Amino acid sequence: MSFRILVTGSSGFIGSAVSTALAAAGHSVRAASRRPSKLPTQYQIEWVELPNLENEVDWEPLVAGMDIVVHLAALAH
C-alpha cells in the first residue's frame, strides 16, 4: 500500500533521510522546508515551502490530500 506523506523539516539531516527512504519505498512524498533541499532526483518528491514556524502557520495547504504527516521541523539554535 502506498501513502501520500508530508515530511516537514525535509532539508535537515533526519528529514532528508526520511523523505528519501519513504520515496524509495514507493510512497508519494511532499517535502516541506524553508529552503529547497538536495533530495535525490531519482524519486518523485514534491517540494513545498514551509512557512517560518515563529509565526502562525496555516497548515491546511500543506496537509491537503496527505494520509500521514511526519513533523520533523523545529526552531533550532
N, C-alpha and C positions, 0 to 999 in steps of 0.2 A: 504494500500500500504506500502510495506517495502522498506527502502532505505539502501544503503551502506554509512556509515558515518564515517569520520575520525575526531577524537577528539584529538587535541593537548593539552598538559598540563594535561593529564588524571590522573596523580598521585597527583595532587593538590586537595584541598578541593572541589572546584567547579567542576573541571574536572572529578573527580571520581564520583560525584553525577550525572553529566550529562551523563557520559558513562553508568552508571548503569541504569538510567532512560530510555535512548534510547534503550538499550538492552532488558530491561523489556517490552518495548512497541513493541518488535518484530523486531527491526532494526538490521542490521549487523554492528557491531561497530569495528573499528580499533582504538585502544587506543595508542597514541604516547606520550612517555615521555622519560626523560633521564634515568630513572630507572624504573624497573617493579613496578607496584603498587599492592596493595592488593584489587583488584576488586573482587566482589563476583564470586565464581566459578560456580554458577548455570546457568550463562549466557555464551554464546559463544562469548567472547570478545577477539579479536586478539590484542596482544601487539606487538608494534614495537618500536625500539629505535629512539628517536628524537635527531638529532644532536644538538650540542651546538649552540645556537642562536647568540652567539657573533661572529661566523664565518659565511661565506657564506653557505647557505643550498641549496642542490639540492632537491627540493620538489617533483619532478616527481615520484620517487619510493613510496613516502608516499601517494600521491593523486591518483595514478594509480587505476582505477576501482571504485573510490568513486563518489557518487552522490552529497554529501554535505560535507563541511568542517566546523567544529566548532573550531575556533582557540582561545584557552584559554592559550597557553603557553606565557610566558613573562620573561624578565630579571627582577629579583626582588632582592632587598637588595643592 
